Amino acid sequence: MRDRIVKMIPEIDWIQDKELREKVVATIEDALKTGGWEPEDMDKIPFTLLIPDCPASLNVHNRGVTRMAKVIYEEYNPLYKDNGGFELDHDTLIAGAILHDVGKLVEYEKKDGKAVKSQMGKDLRHPFSGVGLAMRNGIPSRICHCIAVHAKEGDGGYRCPEAVVINKCDFINFETIKSFLGLL
């Protein structure tokens, strides 16, 4: 299953630390198995149930957030390293972006060929289940923090710099699609 996951999410190879890279893959595999999905289903699952007939898949959304976060990393660090000493951590940002919605693989279930809220999804939103999956697979706490606070659950509290980037990239993806569809 590992090779199928990496084929679906080639951005995993951007993670420089090999051990972390394997833990990210293990977390996704765990989520897929727990939710009863196959890797290829990530291209069929809508990234949100809040947009009727959502045209973008969970995989496209996750890759979009990750790719946008990488561009921000590449522009931010050269500008701010010598202007305040601010540097985003590459692997925290990339792994956090890849895993930010991993909990959706257990928040949703397939019913009559459609993705719907699972019982777990009714009990726990994906930031909570995502952190549980990540911790179970040895993901460092800073990346778990990024998963935990990427959505509204993190509003009004502390977000590490990498979590701020992931939150903004996530909402850029979500809000622009809503705007294109006339839902804003």
C-alpha positions in Angstrom: 0.0 0.0 0.0 3.0 2.3 0.7 3.8 2.6 -3.0 0.2 3.4 -3.9 0.1 6.2 -1.3 3.3 7.8 -2.5 2.1 7.6 -6.1 -1.1 9.4 -5.0 0.8 12.0 -3.0 4.3 12.5 -4.6 4.8 15.5 -2.3 5.6 13.0 0.5 9.1 12.7 -1.1 9.6 16.4 -0.3 10.0 15.4 3.4 13.7 15.4 4.0 13.8 13.2 7.1 13.4 9.6 6.0 12.0 8.4 9.3 9.4 11.2 9.3 8.5 10.4 5.7 7.8 6.8 6.7 5.7 7.9 9.7 3.7 10.1 7.4 3.0 7.2 5.0 2.2 5.0 8.0 -0.3 7.5 9.3 -2.1 7.8 5.9 -2.1 4.0 5.6 -3.6 3.7 9.1 -6.3 6.2 8.3 -7.2 4.5 5.1 -7.4 1.1 6.8 -9.4 2.5 9.8 -11.8 4.3 7.5 -12.2 1.3 5.1 -10.7 3.2 2.1 -8.1 2.4 -0.6 -5.5 4.9 -1.6 -7.2 5.6 -4.9 -10.4 6.6 -3.1 -8.6 9.8 -2.0 -9.2 11.0 -5.6 -12.9 10.3 -5.3 -13.7 11.5 -1.7 -14.7 15.2 -1.7 -12.4 17.3 0.4 -15.4 18.8 2.2 -19.0 17.8 2.7 -19.8 21.5 3.2 -19.8 22.2 -0.5 -22.7 20.3 -2.3 -21.2 18.1 -5.0 -17.8 19.3 -4.2 -15.7 19.2 -7.4 -12.3 18.8 -5.7 -11.2 15.6 -4.1 -9.5 15.1 -0.8 -6.3 14.3 -2.6 -6.3 17.4 -4.8 -7.0 19.6 -1.8 -4.3 18.1 0.3 -1.8 18.3 -2.5 -2.9 21.9 -3.1 -2.4 22.9 0.5 1.0 21.2 0.5 2.2 22.8 -2.7 1.1 26.3 -1.6 2.8 25.8 1.7 6.0 24.8 -0.1 5.9 28.0 -2.2 5.4 30.1 0.9 8.4 28.3 2.6 10.6 29.0 -0.5 9.7 32.7 -0.5 9.4 33.3 3.3 12.7 31.9 4.6 15.0 33.9 2.2 13.2 37.1 3.0 12.9 36.8 6.8 16.0 34.8 7.8 18.1 37.9 7.8 15.2 40.2 8.7 14.2 39.1 12.2 15.8 35.6 12.1 12.4 34.0 11.2 12.6 30.6 9.5 9.8 28.1 8.9 10.8 24.4 9.5 10.6 22.6 6.2 9.6 19.1 7.3 7.1 20.4 9.9 5.4 22.5 7.3 5.4 19.8 4.6 4.4 16.9 6.8 1.8 19.0 8.6 0.3 20.1 5.3 0.2 16.6 3.9 -1.5 15.3 7.1 -3.7 18.3 8.0 -6.9 16.5 6.8 -5.8 12.9 7.4 -8.7 12.6 9.9 -11.2 13.0 7.1 -10.4 9.4 6.2 -12.2 8.3 9.4 -14.6 11.3 9.6 -16.2 10.1 6.4 -17.4 6.7 5.3 -18.8 5.4 2.0 -22.5 4.8 2.0 -24.5 4.1 -1.2 -21.4 5.1 -3.2 -21.1 8.5 -1.5 -18.9 9.9 1.2 -21.0 10.8 4.3 -20.2 11.6 8.0 -19.3 8.4 9.9 -20.2 7.9 13.5 -16.7 8.8 14.4 -17.0 12.0 12.3 -20.2 12.8 14.2 -18.3 12.4 17.5 -15.0 13.9 16.5 -14.1 16.4 13.8 -11.1 15.5 11.7 -8.5 17.7 13.5 -9.1 15.5 16.6 -9.1 12.1 14.8 -6.2 13.3 12.7 -4.1 14.0 15.8 -5.0 10.6 17.2 -3.9 8.8 14.0 -0.7 10.9 13.8 0.3 10.3 17.4 -0.5 6.6 17.1 2.1 6.5 14.3 4.9 8.5 16.0 4.4 11.8 14.4 6.2 14.6 16.4 4.0 16.8 18.6 4.8 20.0 16.6 3.3 18.4 13.5 0.3 17.1 15.5 -0.1 20.7 16.7 -0.4 21.7 13.0 -3.1 19.1 12.4 -5.0 20.0 15.6 -5.2 23.8 15.0 -5.5 24.0 11.2 -9.3 24.5 11.2 -11.7 26.5 13.3 -10.7 24.5 16.4 -7.5 26.5 16.4 -9.1 29.9 16.1 -8.3 32.2 19.0 -5.5 30.1 20.3 -1.8 29.7 19.6 -0.7 28.4 16.2 3.0 27.8 15.6 4.3 29.6 12.4 4.0 26.4 10.3 0.4 25.9 11.5 -0.4 29.5 10.5 0.8 28.8 7.0 -1.2 25.5 6.8 -4.3 27.2 8.1 -4.1 30.0 5.6 -3.4 27.6 2.7 -6.3 25.4 3.7 -8.7 28.3 3.8 -7.4 29.8 0.5 -8.2 26.5 -1.1 -11.6 26.2 0.5 -12.8 29.8 0.2 -11.7 30.2 -3.5 -13.6 27.1 -4.5 -16.7 28.4 -2.6 -16.2 31.8 -4.4 -15.9 30.2 -7.9 -19.1 28.3 -7.1 -20.9 31.4 -5.9 -21.3 30.1 -2.4 -19.7 33.1 -0.7 
